[in-house]
């Protein structure tokens, strides 16, 4: 199954990928995500790819009020 769905959200600062991976492991267990190989430090957004619309909705719901 491929990662057909995506969600882009604001995130700033260094180490975006490790910070998101840690947060996702704690808040979204069982949801498979595909992340880019790297994200520039100056970037202000991160796009996460997901397998299903339900996973995307779960991610969006958990991101409300989350801080990285």
Rosetta silent file (secondary structure, phi, psi, omega in degrees, C-alpha in Angstrom):
SEQUENCE: XXXXXXXXXXXXXXXXXXXXXXXXXXXXXXXXXXXXXXXXXXXXXXXXXXXXXXXXXXXXXXXXXXXX
SCORE:     score description
SCORE:     0.000 S_00000001
   1 L     0.000  135.286 -178.019    0.000    0.000    0.000 S_00000001
   2 L   -96.136  167.542  179.726    1.375    3.405   -0.920 S_00000001
   3 L   -91.449   92.762 -173.243    1.225    6.657    0.945 S_00000001
   4 L   -89.435  -19.729 -173.132   -1.484    8.448   -1.066 S_00000001
   5 E  -111.610  152.357  179.730   -2.501   11.155    1.393 S_00000001
   6 E  -141.934  160.561  175.273   -0.530   14.062    2.798 S_00000001
   7 E  -145.834  130.280  178.187   -0.787   16.820    5.325 S_00000001
   8 E  -110.379  131.403 -179.302    1.430   19.899    5.569 S_00000001
   9 E  -138.539  157.339 -178.610    1.669   21.735    8.867 S_00000001
  10 E   -74.375  137.662  174.537    3.822   24.542   10.292 S_00000001
  11 L  -157.583  134.199 -177.910    6.948   23.615   12.218 S_00000001
  12 L  -125.306  163.150  176.879   10.031   25.720   12.793 S_00000001
  13 L    97.719  175.537  179.946   13.525   25.204   14.119 S_00000001
  14 L   -79.622  167.826  175.147   16.171   22.546   13.659 S_00000001
  15 L    58.010   42.816 -178.882   15.724   18.768   13.926 S_00000001
  16 H   -61.031  -45.877 -176.058   12.182   18.763   12.557 S_00000001
  17 H   -65.149  -49.244  177.851   12.213   15.101   11.562 S_00000001
  18 H   -61.955  -37.844  178.988   13.470   13.666   14.887 S_00000001
  19 H   -64.515  -43.277  179.573   11.075   15.896   16.827 S_00000001
  20 H   -67.940  -42.043  179.781    8.111   14.820   14.700 S_00000001
  21 H   -58.826  -42.685  178.761    9.086   11.128   14.830 S_00000001
  22 H   -64.946  -45.136  179.378    9.236   11.246   18.634 S_00000001
  23 H   -62.355  -44.158 -178.716    5.906   13.066   18.861 S_00000001
  24 H   -63.958  -38.540  179.366    4.244   10.656   16.400 S_00000001
  25 H   -63.183  -35.268 -179.490    5.499    7.607   18.322 S_00000001
  26 H   -81.463  -36.740 -171.383    3.895    8.965   21.506 S_00000001
  27 H  -103.484  -20.540 -177.516    0.687   10.388   20.043 S_00000001
  28 L  -132.734   58.691  179.286   -0.083    8.276   16.966 S_00000001
  29 L   -65.443  139.471  178.919    0.927    4.681   17.642 S_00000001
  30 L    86.797   -4.485  177.769    0.017    2.392   14.795 S_00000001
  31 L   -99.491  118.013  179.325   -0.169    5.152   12.188 S_00000001
  32 L   -82.453  131.737  177.876    2.428    4.690    9.457 S_00000001
  33 E  -125.740  152.996  174.355    3.930    7.904    8.101 S_00000001
  34 E  -118.613  124.406 -177.786    6.373    8.625    5.324 S_00000001
  35 L  -112.828  155.463  176.082    8.705   11.561    5.870 S_00000001
  36 L   -67.034  158.602 -179.429   11.081   13.307    3.494 S_00000001
  37 L   -63.940  -31.095  176.876   14.773   12.336    3.805 S_00000001
  38 L  -157.697  159.601  179.059   15.636   15.801    5.081 S_00000001
  39 L  -134.319  127.972  179.219   14.094   19.208    5.728 S_00000001
  40 L   -61.002  146.929  179.708   16.058   22.483    5.538 S_00000001
  41 L   -60.452  -36.225 -177.838   16.436   24.369    8.805 S_00000001
  42 L   -74.968  -12.664  179.296   14.957   27.491    7.203 S_00000001
  43 L   -65.166  145.064 -179.313   11.813   25.632    6.152 S_00000001
  44 L  -113.851   12.261 -179.372    8.705   26.546    8.115 S_00000001
  45 E  -146.571  158.329  177.080    6.553   23.541    7.176 S_00000001
  46 E  -134.455  131.518  176.817    6.681   19.757    7.098 S_00000001
  47 E  -104.729  125.123 -179.606    4.721   17.510    4.765 S_00000001
  48 E  -112.427  133.474  177.444    3.844   14.073    6.090 S_00000001
  49 E  -102.076  139.618 -176.274    2.494   11.353    3.806 S_00000001
  50 E  -130.820  160.005 -175.524   -0.043    8.845    5.139 S_00000001
  51 L   -81.228  -31.471 -175.925   -1.665    5.639    3.901 S_00000001
  52 L  -137.668  161.846  178.271   -5.335    6.412    4.522 S_00000001
  53 H   -66.254  -31.081  177.813   -7.697    9.313    4.944 S_00000001
  54 H   -66.145  -40.093  176.526   -8.454    8.049    8.466 S_00000001
  55 H   -64.411  -39.194  179.024   -4.754    8.308    9.370 S_00000001
  56 H   -64.427  -43.825  179.012   -4.683   11.823    7.934 S_00000001
  57 H   -63.830  -39.242  178.433   -7.737   12.831    9.971 S_00000001
  58 H   -64.528  -42.141  177.835   -6.195   11.346   13.129 S_00000001
  59 H   -62.861  -46.090 -179.801   -2.983   13.291   12.526 S_00000001
  60 H   -61.584  -40.446 -179.983   -4.843   16.540   11.945 S_00000001
  61 H   -65.478  -41.515 -179.316   -6.887   16.062   15.121 S_00000001
  62 H   -71.852  -28.530 -178.432   -3.790   15.358   17.235 S_00000001
  63 H   -72.570  -22.313  179.263   -1.867   18.310   15.756 S_00000001
  64 L   -61.317  117.847  179.428   -4.426   20.812   16.991 S_00000001
  65 L    84.000   -4.032  178.626   -2.754   22.528   19.913 S_00000001
  66 L   -76.764  145.956  176.058    0.460   20.496   19.620 S_00000001
  67 L  -126.588  141.512 -178.651    3.750   22.335   19.846 S_00000001
  68 L  -114.105    0.000    0.000    7.093   21.186   18.553 S_00000001
